[in-house]
Every structure is written in structure tokens, then in C-alpha cells.
Amino acid sequence: MANVNANSVYRIAPYHYIHVLDQNLNVTRLEIGPKTFVKQDNEKVVLGPEKMITIPPRHYCVVENPAIKDQEKKIQFDESGQVKLAFAELEIRFAREPFPLYPGEILKQNITPLRILPANSALRLKAILDFEEENGEKRVAGDEWLFEGPGTYIPRKEVSVEEQIRATTIKPNQAIRLRARKECTDRNGKERVTGEEWVVKKNGAYLPGAYEEVVSVVDAYVLTEKRALHMRSLRTFTDDFGKKRLNGEEWLITLDDTETHIPSVYEEVVGVVDVTTLSSRQYAVILDPIGEDGKPQLGKKRLVKGEKSFFLQPGEKLEKGIQDVFVLGEDEGLILKCIEAFEDENKQQKSPGDRWMIKGPTDYVPPVEVEVVTRRKAIPLDENEGIYVRDIKSGKVRAIVGQTYMLNQDEELWEKQLMPNIEKLLIRNPLLEAALTEKLDKESLPNRNKSRVVSFRVPHNGAVQVYDYKEKKARVVFGPNLVLLGPDEQFTQLSLSGGKPKIPNKIKSICLLLGPDFSTDIFQIETADHARLSLTVSYNWHFDTSKINDPKEAAKLFNVPDFVGDACKSISSRIRGAVASKSFDFFHKNSARIIRESVFGLDENKKIRKEFYFEQNNLVITSIDIQGVEPVDQRTRDSLQKSVQLAIEITTNSQEATAKHEAERAEQEARGKLERQKILDEAEAEKARRALLELQALSAAVESTGQAKAEAQSRAEAQKIEGEAAVEQARLKADAAKIEAQSELERLTHARNAELGYVREQNEIEISKQTQLSEVEVNKFKKMVDAIGAQTLREMATAGPDLQVKMLQALGLQSTLITDGSNPINLFNTANGLIGNFSPKKQKHNPEDDVD
């Protein structure tokens, strides 16, 4: 870089340049080194010294607003000496001698290496201006084409590089799916329309064209003996096997057709179908099978037995999947139903709706005309087990007990329904707990097999009544025993009174306990002097079972549904009648005798009997226990409590006297403590008064000090406010100055914009003028060429080479070559080097030949 001294002398080094502005003419010129430049007073160096631009081989740069050159590639200047520029134009310059930038030229893109494309890659180019290539091909703006490698791409200003494309490698069992972006011709020479897709299956590298795009890489489906392809046609076409496929048609491709398959663009893979394999103990029923003509037989079925392997054709499906052959043992059978008329293996004609049964041991595969209704197995039954069976033809229900039984084709298991309470009572043990109604209602129904015979174990000393609604007869079963209900039999439910006092329908049961047992009841009685008493009585009872072998006597046990409530009511009514004629004092002294006499009665000897017998149900009451007698009337209860209250009053008076004495003693002690506390309080008060005086003195001192401090603080606050006001005033003045400066800047900006607009319009006028002048020059040159003539120009161009040819012919030499043996020789240009250009050769335009 050259130095600048104080005398305005610029020493420009070689391959450097400066831009000098003549301030009188307002023209900028270029000065190139090596030289010493002396700046005049009216001149100004606006750029430099700057180093010239050096483009190494296989590099280029882009210059904006390049200088205009004439036919001899010399820079053109206007009348004022200013370099003429092609504004808004771009010029791409390649390797050459170092060159400067003329005033107005801009280095748009710095020195950049030429793009080298490897093999199997290309550049997608797009024309941004209409132009004609060296080979005569015309390009229109918007055209796209490929520059394929290997090679070096020479950029042009009329062409933009859209993207670099790499070839897609198609491996074995692969293909690529292409789509046309616009109408074009593919590499196989086939015309393609916009949006059309096709598949290329040839292995190797494939470079898509300018108007082609790779949609995806498609892998081939490998077919085996266990896999097939389910295909569907997207339009009518001819597939790879030469078969015409209609739109929407579906078919299967197996290993018999090909080992691998790549779907075309007109077909899609619905799915991969696995082979269906049947063993020797399996079979399958195919719905809508494909016939021999390749068409589906809708509504038909086909039976396939193992061992066999096959693929389900499109539209076919298995009715119930792969099914196992029915293998029947000795205790098994199948109920079959004919759904379509056919002739069985025994040459018997079967009609639709027929039912029959086959029994084991055997194996069976049902034909498509037969439906397997159910599979039956013999039901083993113990002596105390049974099932309900109904004949579906006659409707008759019977119980099978104590034998192994298998239902035939006309029989089915029948479910016996019981009332919810009976269901719950069947699982209860009546000896352990009573089934209370409220608890029974909350319990859930047990899970019972309703087709099994209902059984109930009658406990010892219990009885159960079973009523047959079909025969209209009842039977009583005494325990211990097992009751098995017939199809038309039901248990008799007992609703007994319970609680204290007795509440009707409190206890539910199906088993009647025969006793002995006891029952307790609470009821009210009234004496002759109107004293009302609550009496709690417990009595022992049992049923007379001496005649239970007689069915009529046994049935008496269930004649009274609520024997507990009936017995309690009878006993309570007898006791009320006997007590009503006795006074309270007499009853209080002789209550046990009165109650027993009223319940059991007197015999001929005026003695109390030992039992109370109920003829209607053979219930016997053996003894009565009086557990409690409590007055109900308030007056009676008050008289009984007077003596207790008097004893309580005497005890209370003695306790009050003792408490009064203790209170007086405590009062004397408290009075002495109070006097001592007064003296102590007066001493504490004197101490507090002295502390108060000391605090008052201290407060007065603090008050005087605080006043002075407050005055000082107020003066400081006033000075602070004045300072803040001064600061705010200064800030406002600064804002005002800023606003004035901004307004002045906006005024200057508007002025400069107007000046720039004026200069721009002048430049546009100048450009228009230069354009017209260049058109005149072009027309002038064209007319000169036309005047000389093409033949004359051709003879002038070939005069020199023809003379050289004649000289060689005169010397008798074919060619001469002299070399030292160490440097390579370009034999292609040897003759050209010896005799010059033998014939005129059309020179391609090379931007590297441009000169400054």
C-alpha cells in the first residue's frame, strides 16, 4: 500500500489504483500505478490507494454496474470524461490479469472458486433472462435444465443455480418412484404430463431430470412360501405379468408368480397375507370362496380339511377361523342341525331344521350344510345330586337324581326359580343364627346353579314342609334328612315374631325347630288399683312329636304360620286377666303364683298344672320365668321413690354442714392473705411512681432535642426540593434542544432525498440517451458488414492460412516437430502451431478472454 504525505502526493504502487474526484467537473477518474500522483486543489481522492482485484485460475467474481466497452474491448467515456456504466447489470469475470474497479463499479460477489461437480450429481439451472447458448440453443426466462457432472460449471449472469441434485442409487430389489413437475420427456424418451408418476427399477445410479422429482424409494416385497401380497388396482392397467387389471380389482401375488415384487404406481399393497396352515386335526370353512373362473362365489362356503396350506384370496374369509376337529370321548356327544338339505354319509336325506346327535368315541368334521348346535357331555351325579331336564318337544320337566346322564338332542337343562328369600335361607344354618328380616333384605342373592336339583339339609330336631303345586299335596320332612325338591315343589316359608316385645314377621325360616327352647316377651299389665306394670316373662316351649308318624299330625306343626306370636299373645292375655282382679300390693307379694296359675290353670286337686298345650299345632309351654316387673304409671313410680329420696336428703344435709364449716375456715385464711397483699401492693405502687417521674424528665429532654432536629431536617428537605427542581429544569431544556435537533435533521433529510431524486432522473435520461446511441452504432456496424459482403469477409479471413498451405506444399513437407523429450506435447494443436490456423474455427465465447 502506498503512503500519503503532507504535500498531497500519492505514490501508487504497482497493481494499485485510486479514484480521483474533480470537484470542478464533478467527474471521478481512475489512476493506476505504478505512478506518483500529485493531487490538485480541485481534486479529491475518494478511494484508495486500493489493490487491484486478482482472480486466480478456476475462480470468478461478480461485478455490478460494469464499465461499458466497445468492440475493441476498450472502456468508453462520455463527453465529461466519466466512465460509462451498465447500471443494474452484472458481469462475471474469470481468471485474468489484475484489474481495478472503475468509479461506479461494485464488487457484488467476492472471488469464489468455480463449482466442481463430481459424477452422479448435477446442478438444476434456471434461466432468469432470455439468451442463446454457444451451441445455438435458445433459453427462455423460466426454463430449467441440468448441468451434469463430472465437470466444472461456468456461471452466467442470465442463469441462476436452483439446487444441486445427487443421483439416487437403486439397489437390488429396489426402485425409485418419480413424479413429473411439469410436462417433460424422461430419460427413456417417454413423454410425461404434469403430476404423472412412474417407477424406475433399473439398478444403478439414477439422476432425475430438471422437471422430475423423487417421491420415494420403494423396497421390493420378498415373497416366500408363507407370505403373499394382497394387491389392489388404482386404475385400469396391465401389470408386470401381462394381465389386465381393472380399476378397484384385487388379486394375490404368491411365490409361484415371482420371488420379489415392486408395486407400480397404479397398484397398492393392501397387506401381506400369511399362509393358512391346517394340521391333520384342524379344518376351516371359507366364506365367499373364489371359483375356478377367478370370480367370488358370494354366499357360498367351502370346507377345507387338514393337512393343507393355502392363501386366502381377496374377499375370502374364514367363518370362525381355524377350528379343531371335534374329538368325542365315550361320555361326549354333538347336537347337530341341518341348515341346508343334503345326504349324509349313511345315504340318509337330511332336511333343513333336522336335529340329531352323534356320540363318541369318534372324531367329526361338520360339512358346510350342518351347524353344530352344542357339545354335550355326560353329567355325573351322586346319590344326593340331581338335575332338572326339560323335553323341548313336550315341555315336560323331570328330575334326574343319582345317575350319570347325558342330554339328547330333544332335551335341555331347566332352571328352577325360587323366591329371593328362599334362595338366601337355603345357605343358612337355622341352628346358628336367626334370619332377621332386615338383615335378609340387605344380603345379596347367592350364586346357585339353577339347573341343579335344589337340596336342603334338615337339621336334627327340625322339620321342613314341601308343597307340590302340581299334585296339590304337602309333605313334612323331619331331620336329620336331605330334602330334594322336584320340578313343581316349593318350600313353605315361616314368618315368626321376634324381638322384645314381639314384632310380627321379624324372623324368616324354612325349617321349623321342634324345641325344647325358650322365648322372652315384654308386655304391660294393670292391677285392680290401676297400677300399670311392665312385665318381662320368659317361658320354655317344645312341640309334641309323639305322633309325627301320622301325616295329619305332622302337618299340624305348620298349621299356625307364626306359632311364637300366637303363643305370646295367648299367654299375655291370660296373665292380664288374672292380674286385673288383684291389687298392686297383693300382686307384688304373690306375682309368681298368680302368673303360673293364670297360664297353666288348676287341676281337680286345685294344684297348678305342669304344662300349657296348644291343640292346633301341638305346641307345649312347660315353664314360665318372671324376669322383671317395672311400674309404668308415674304415681306408682313416685311412691316407690319417696323412701329413696328421704335417705338422699338426710345424707345431703350432713354434707352441707361439713361444707359450710370448711368455707368459714377458708374465708378467715383468705382475709389474712388479703391484708398482706395490700401492703405489698402499696410498696410496688411507690416504686412505679418513682419510675414515672424519671421517665417524665427523660421525655422532656428528648422533646427539646427532637424540635431542633426537626427544624434541621426541614431545612435539608427544602434544599433537596430546590435541587431536584433545578435538575428537572435542566432535563426539560435538554429535551427541547433534542427536539430542535431532530426537526433540523428531518429538514436536511428531506432536502437530500429531493436532491437524490433529481440526480436519479438525470441518470435515467443519460442511460436512455446512451442506449439510443448504442443502437445507432450497432445499426451502423451492421450496414457496413452488409455493404462489404459475407464472401469478401470470408476471403479476407482465409487469405493468410491459404498462403501458408501453399508454402508447405512448395517445400514438400507434411509436418515438422522438434522437442526436447521432457515436456508433453499436445498433438491436437501441433499442426495449428506449425502453420497457424488452417481453417477458420468458430470460437466459443469465453469470459476469461475479456480484457480491461
Secondary structure as the mmCIF struct_conf table of DSSP 4:
data_model
#
loop_
_struct_conf.conf_type_id
_struct_conf.id
_struct_conf.beg_label_comp_id
_struct_conf.beg_label_asym_id
_struct_conf.beg_label_seq_id
_struct_conf.end_label_comp_id
_struct_conf.end_label_asym_id
_struct_conf.end_label_seq_id
STRN STRN1 VAL A 4 VAL A 4
TURN_TY1_P TURN_TY1_P1 ALA A 6 ASN A 7
BEND BEND1 SER A 8 SER A 8
STRN STRN2 VAL A 9 ILE A 12
HELX_LH_PP_P HELX_LH_PP_P1 ALA A 13 ALA A 13
TURN_TY1_P TURN_TY1_P2 PRO A 14 TYR A 15
STRN STRN3 HIS A 16 ASP A 22
TURN_TY1_P TURN_TY1_P3 GLN A 23 ASN A 26
STRN STRN4 VAL A 27 ILE A 32
BEND BEND2 GLY A 33 PRO A 34
STRN STRN5 LYS A 35 VAL A 38
TURN_TY1_P TURN_TY1_P4 ASP A 41 ASN A 42
STRN STRN6 GLU A 43 LYS A 51
HELX_LH_PP_P HELX_LH_PP_P2 MET A 52 MET A 52
STRN STRN7 ILE A 53 ILE A 53
TURN_TY1_P TURN_TY1_P5 PRO A 57 ARG A 58
STRN STRN8 HIS A 59 GLU A 64
BEND BEND3 ASN A 65 ASN A 65
HELX_LH_PP_P HELX_LH_PP_P3 PRO A 66 PRO A 66
STRN STRN9 ALA A 67 ALA A 67
HELX_LH_PP_P HELX_LH_PP_P4 ILE A 68 ILE A 68
STRN STRN10 LYS A 69 LYS A 69
TURN_TY1_P TURN_TY1_P6 GLN A 71 GLU A 72
STRN STRN11 ILE A 75 ILE A 75
STRN STRN12 PHE A 77 PHE A 77
TURN_TY1_P TURN_TY1_P7 GLU A 79 SER A 80
BEND BEND4 GLY A 81 GLY A 81
HELX_LH_PP_P HELX_LH_PP_P5 GLN A 82 GLN A 82
STRN STRN13 VAL A 83 VAL A 83
HELX_LH_PP_P HELX_LH_PP_P6 LYS A 84 LYS A 84
STRN STRN14 LEU A 85 LEU A 85
TURN_TY1_P TURN_TY1_P8 PHE A 87 ALA A 88
STRN STRN15 LEU A 90 PHE A 94
BEND BEND5 ALA A 95 ALA A 95
BEND BEND6 GLU A 97 GLU A 97
STRN STRN16 PHE A 99 PHE A 99
HELX_LH_PP_P HELX_LH_PP_P7 PRO A 100 TYR A 102
TURN_TY1_P TURN_TY1_P9 PRO A 103 GLY A 104
STRN STRN17 ILE A 106 PRO A 113
HELX_LH_PP_P HELX_LH_PP_P8 LEU A 114 LEU A 114
STRN STRN18 ARG A 115 LEU A 117
TURN_TY1_P TURN_TY1_P10 ALA A 119 ASN A 120
STRN STRN19 SER A 121 ALA A 127
BEND BEND7 ILE A 128 LEU A 129
STRN STRN20 PHE A 131 GLU A 132
TURN_TY1_P TURN_TY1_P11 GLU A 134 ASN A 135
BEND BEND8 GLY A 136 GLY A 136
STRN STRN21 LYS A 138 ARG A 139
TURN_TY1_P TURN_TY1_P12 ALA A 141 GLY A 142
STRN STRN22 GLU A 144 GLU A 148
BEND BEND9 GLY A 149 PRO A 150
STRN STRN23 GLY A 151 TYR A 153
TURN_TY1_P TURN_TY1_P13 LYS A 157 GLU A 158
STRN STRN24 VAL A 159 ARG A 166
HELX_LH_PP_P HELX_LH_PP_P9 ALA A 167 ALA A 167
STRN STRN25 THR A 168 ILE A 170
TURN_TY1_P TURN_TY1_P14 PRO A 172 ASN A 173
STRN STRN26 GLN A 174 ALA A 180
BEND BEND10 ARG A 181 GLU A 183
STRN STRN27 CYS A 184 THR A 185
TURN_TY1_P TURN_TY1_P15 ARG A 187 ASN A 188
BEND BEND11 GLY A 189 GLY A 189
STRN STRN28 GLU A 191 ARG A 192
TURN_TY1_P TURN_TY1_P16 THR A 194 GLY A 195
STRN STRN29 GLU A 197 VAL A 200
BEND BEND12 ASN A 203 ASN A 203
STRN STRN30 GLY A 204 TYR A 206
TURN_TY1_P TURN_TY1_P17 ALA A 210 TYR A 211
STRN STRN31 GLU A 212 ASP A 219
HELX_LH_PP_P HELX_LH_PP_P10 ALA A 220 ALA A 220
STRN STRN32 TYR A 221 VAL A 222
HELX_LH_PP_P HELX_LH_PP_P11 LEU A 223 LEU A 223
STRN STRN33 THR A 224 THR A 224
TURN_TY1_P TURN_TY1_P18 GLU A 225 LYS A 226
STRN STRN34 ARG A 227 SER A 233
BEND BEND13 LEU A 234 THR A 236
STRN STRN35 PHE A 237 THR A 238
TURN_TY1_P TURN_TY1_P19 ASP A 240 PHE A 241
BEND BEND14 GLY A 242 GLY A 242
STRN STRN36 LYS A 244 ARG A 245
TURN_TY1_P TURN_TY1_P20 ASN A 247 GLY A 248
STRN STRN37 GLU A 250 ILE A 253
TURN_TY1_P TURN_TY1_P21 LEU A 255 ASP A 257
BEND BEND15 GLU A 259 GLU A 259
STRN STRN38 THR A 260 HIS A 261
TURN_TY1_P TURN_TY1_P22 VAL A 265 TYR A 266
STRN STRN39 GLU A 267 ASP A 274
HELX_LH_PP_P HELX_LH_PP_P12 VAL A 275 VAL A 275
STRN STRN40 THR A 276 LEU A 278
TURN_TY1_P TURN_TY1_P23 SER A 280 ARG A 281
STRN STRN41 GLN A 282 LEU A 287
BEND BEND16 ASP A 288 ASP A 288
STRN STRN42 ILE A 290 ILE A 290
TURN_TY1_P TURN_TY1_P24 GLU A 292 ASP A 293
BEND BEND17 GLY A 294 GLY A 294
STRN STRN43 PRO A 296 PRO A 296
TURN_TY1_P TURN_TY1_P25 LEU A 298 GLY A 299
STRN STRN44 LYS A 301 LYS A 305
BEND BEND18 GLY A 306 GLU A 307
STRN STRN45 LYS A 308 PHE A 310
HELX_LH_PP_P HELX_LH_PP_P13 LEU A 312 GLN A 313
TURN_TY1_P TURN_TY1_P26 PRO A 314 GLY A 315
STRN STRN46 LYS A 317 LEU A 318
BEND BEND19 GLU A 319 ILE A 322
STRN STRN47 GLN A 323 ASP A 324
STRN STRN48 PHE A 326 LEU A 328
TURN_TY1_P TURN_TY1_P27 GLU A 330 ASP A 331
STRN STRN49 GLU A 332 CYS A 338
BEND BEND20 ILE A 339 GLU A 340
STRN STRN50 PHE A 342 GLU A 343
TURN_TY1_P TURN_TY1_P28 GLU A 345 ASN A 346
BEND BEND21 LYS A 347 LYS A 347
STRN STRN51 GLN A 349 LYS A 350
TURN_TY1_P TURN_TY1_P29 PRO A 352 GLY A 353
STRN STRN52 ARG A 355 LYS A 359
BEND BEND22 GLY A 360 PRO A 361
STRN STRN53 THR A 362 TYR A 364
TURN_TY1_P TURN_TY1_P30 VAL A 368 GLU A 369
STRN STRN54 VAL A 370 LYS A 377
STRN STRN55 ILE A 379 ILE A 379
TURN_TY1_P TURN_TY1_P31 GLU A 383 ASN A 384
STRN STRN56 GLY A 386 ASP A 391
TURN_TY1_P TURN_TY1_P32 ILE A 392 SER A 394
STRN STRN57 VAL A 397 VAL A 401
BEND BEND23 GLY A 402 GLN A 403
STRN STRN58 TYR A 405 TYR A 405
TURN_TY1_P TURN_TY1_P33 GLN A 409 ASP A 410
STRN STRN59 GLU A 411 LEU A 413
HELX_LH_PP_P HELX_LH_PP_P14 GLU A 415 GLN A 417
HELX_RH_AL_P HELX_RH_AL_P1 PRO A 420 LEU A 426
TURN_TY1_P TURN_TY1_P34 ILE A 427 ILE A 427
BEND BEND24 ARG A 428 ARG A 428
TURN_TY1_P TURN_TY1_P35 PRO A 430 LEU A 432
STRN STRN60 ALA A 435 LEU A 436
HELX_RH_AL_P HELX_RH_AL_P2 THR A 437 LYS A 442
BEND BEND25 GLU A 443 GLU A 443
HELX_LH_PP_P HELX_LH_PP_P15 SER A 444 PRO A 446
TURN_TY1_P TURN_TY1_P36 LYS A 450 SER A 451
STRN STRN61 ARG A 452 ARG A 452
HELX_LH_PP_P HELX_LH_PP_P16 VAL A 453 VAL A 454
STRN STRN62 SER A 455 VAL A 458
HELX_LH_PP_P HELX_LH_PP_P17 PRO A 459 PRO A 459
TURN_TY1_P TURN_TY1_P37 HIS A 460 ASN A 461
STRN STRN63 GLY A 462 ASP A 468
TURN_TY1_P TURN_TY1_P38 TYR A 469 LYS A 472
STRN STRN64 LYS A 473 PHE A 478
BEND BEND26 GLY A 479 PRO A 480
STRN STRN65 ASN A 481 LEU A 484
TURN_TY1_P TURN_TY1_P39 PRO A 487 ASP A 488
STRN STRN66 GLU A 489 PHE A 491
HELX_LH_PP_P HELX_LH_PP_P18 THR A 492 GLN A 493
STRN STRN67 LEU A 494 GLY A 498
TURN_TY1_P TURN_TY1_P40 GLY A 499 LYS A 502
STRN STRN68 ILE A 503 SER A 509
BEND BEND27 ILE A 510 CYS A 511
STRN STRN69 LEU A 512 LEU A 513
STRN STRN70 ASP A 517 GLU A 526
TURN_TY1_P TURN_TY1_P41 ALA A 528 ASP A 529
STRN STRN71 ARG A 532 PHE A 543
TURN_TY1_P TURN_TY1_P42 SER A 546 ASN A 549
BEND BEND28 ASP A 550 ASP A 550
HELX_RH_AL_P HELX_RH_AL_P3 PRO A 551 LYS A 556
TURN_TY1_P TURN_TY1_P43 LEU A 557 PHE A 558
BEND BEND29 ASN A 559 VAL A 560
TURN_TY1_P TURN_TY1_P44 PRO A 561 ASP A 562
HELX_RH_AL_P HELX_RH_AL_P4 PHE A 563 VAL A 579
TURN_TY1_P TURN_TY1_P45 ALA A 580 SER A 581
BEND BEND30 LYS A 582 LYS A 582
HELX_RH_AL_P HELX_RH_AL_P5 PHE A 584 LYS A 589
BEND BEND31 ASN A 590 ASN A 590
HELX_RH_AL_P HELX_RH_AL_P6 SER A 591 PHE A 600
STRN STRN72 LEU A 602 LEU A 602
TURN_TY1_P TURN_TY1_P46 GLU A 604 ASN A 605
BEND BEND32 LYS A 606 LYS A 606
STRN STRN73 ILE A 608 ILE A 608
BEND BEND33 LYS A 610 LYS A 610
STRN STRN74 PHE A 612 PHE A 614
TURN_TY1_P TURN_TY1_P47 GLU A 615 ASN A 618
STRN STRN75 LEU A 619 PRO A 631
BEND BEND34 ASP A 633 ASP A 633
HELX_RH_AL_P HELX_RH_AL_P7 GLN A 634 ILE A 788
HELX_RH_AL_P HELX_RH_AL_P8 ALA A 790 LEU A 811
TURN_TY1_P TURN_TY1_P48 GLY A 812 GLY A 812
BEND BEND35 GLN A 814 GLN A 814
BEND BEND36 GLY A 821 ASN A 823
HELX_RH_3T_P HELX_RH_3T_P1 LEU A 827 ASN A 829
HELX_RH_AL_P HELX_RH_AL_P9 THR A 830 ILE A 835
BEND BEND37 GLY A 836 GLY A 836
BEND BEND38 PHE A 838 SER A 839
HELX_LH_PP_P HELX_LH_PP_P19 GLN A 843 HIS A 845
HELX_RH_3T_P HELX_RH_3T_P2 PRO A 847 ASP A 849
#
